[in-house]
Amino acid sequence: MKALVIYDSKYGNTKQIAESVAKVIDGESVNVTDFNPEMLVGIDVVVVGSPINGWGPSPLTQALLTKLEAIKLKDKCVAAFDTGYRSKFSGNAAAKIMKRLISAGGKQLIPTRKFVVEHSEGPLGSDEIANANLWAIELKTQYERLVATA
């Protein structure tokens, strides 16, 4: 499996999750501002992560999703996560990211995930890196099952 984890991170919390996920799935993580479409060549799985900003993805993540919709993600598996407060009123950027990844042609592998930050600038909740590792293992397992049955 070749994977790319693309993230935006204002205070470093989303970056920490992205790097943890990339490490577990033997992928590469890249900040949204450093992404270019050539990075998708040979990639099987695209993961996008964003802090919750105004109940949705950050503006930089939204711009990335517009690019991905234009270039298409046909034959690529996708996953999405966000970082934000535990409150149900904090929004759900991951679901909005996933909707756009699917509209770009991606195939959802696993449910989206929110990773909790304790305060507006962090830190991450005490178990969130461990939770990210478990989510990444689930992602890798689902991809391997998909390939085995293809």
Secondary structure, 3 states (H helix, E strand, C coil): CCEEEEECCCCCHHHHHHHHHHHHCCCEEEEHHHCCHHHHCCCCEEEEEEECECCECCHHHHHHHHHHHHHCCCCCEEEEEEEECCCCCCCCHHHHHHHHHHHCCCEECCCCEEEEECCCCCCECCCHHHHHHHHHHHHHHHHHHHHHHC
